[in-house]
Every structure is written in structure tokens, then in C-alpha cells.
Amino acid sequence: MGSFLAHWLVTALSLVVADWALTGVHVGSGLSLAVAAFVLGLVNALVRPLILILTLPLTVVTLGLFYLVINGLAFALAAALVPGFTVASFGSAVAGALIVSLVSWFIGWLTRRQPATMSR
């Protein structure tokens, strides 16, 4: 349960950064933010793997670049399902998904770092 809450909070923080950085991504309220983070997690866990399998040949042919499109579709789907979470265009969805991915990765990297030990 702690891992779920941590992932949810990291996703919510990443959505705040995407909202701040992009004019095409808007989260209307704290409740919308909480629901959007939850729905984005569900879409990424349930829908995105199915889309990845169905589009695997296209992803291979484009050397993985189509993966950005898939992430944008998942982000746009989450925005379509949550009132108060809007995405202006597909380009904004792709950019928002990229920002959420990068911020989530960075937070994960920061929290997994081991403190440096001093040797004698």
C-alpha cells in the first residue's frame, strides 16, 4: 500500500510540473489532480500495455519513437476521463506525458540514491 501511495504522489507531483510547464495541460483543482494521478496510473497499468502489444511492429519499425505517441494517447485518455484535467491538443498530450515520465523518473532516481559513505 505504501508503494501505491508513493507512486500516486509522484504522479501527482509530475502532473503539477506538467501543468506549470505547458500551457496546453491544465489541472483545475486539487481533487482533479488527485483523480487524474489515479486515473493516469490505471490507464498506464491497464490500457497502455495492451496498446503496446498491438502496436509493437510499428514501434519496432520507428525504432521506439512510436512509444511517445502511445504515451501521449494514454495521457489524453486520462484527461478525457477526468473532469477538470484538460489537454489542449495531441502535441500537448505527448509533451505532458514526456514531462510526467521525466519528472517521475527523476524523483525515483533521487529517492533511490544511496548516501555517500566516508571511508577512513
Secondary structure, 3 states (H helix, E strand, C coil): CHHHHHHHHHHHHHHHHHHHHCCCEEECCHHHHHHHHHHHHHHHHHHHHHHHHHCHHHHHHCCCCHHHHHHHHHHHHHHHHCCCEEECCHHHHHHHHHHHHHHHHHHHHHHHCCCCCCCC
